[in-house]
């Protein structure tokens, strides 16, 4: 993996904040998850605010079932609480089994539940969801970002996500003391760079 120079990295973050207007929804969803912590139904609503905006290209074909998402949060709540208090730098091989299980359960819960595309699944939605639940531990990806890091998820998406987590751990380790922007988790800042460079090609 090629780690960018700090100048290139900060340029990517600057371009993201200049052009990406939808990031207001990230702030709203983050607030809602935090404010309604311990209330899975309300957390599901907060996640929906982000997913239906951030991943609109996917959910324009139909919406997920909020009740299934709520149940998934409840079923994984003890693990979610643990990961919410951890940093990506603490990721170890002992986490892989739980991450794979959680990822696959959210993949089922967040599938399109109505219309012609019913049953279609989105590894992108899963990553965004678990990131909001544990923003210091779980990184965000999309199609182009996953491809750029050699983690494309057309098959074995949970395993590919674990691989992506390991790469983002290494990325975080190498840049953690150099990043200028401190208002979000390091994984959110890295995603802003990745989005600028690989998704939008702003840099």
Secondary structure, 3 states (H helix, E strand, C coil): CCCCCHHHHHHHHHHHHHHCCCHHHHHHHHHHHHHCCCCHHHHHHHHHHHHHHHCHHHHCCCCCCHHHHHHHHHHCHHHHHHHHCCCHHHCCHHHHHHHHHHHHHHHHHCCCCCCCCCCCCCHHHHHHHHHHHCCCCCCCCCHHHHHHCCCCCCCCHHHHHHHHHHHHHHHHHHHCCCCCCCCCCHHHHHHHHHHHHHHCCCC
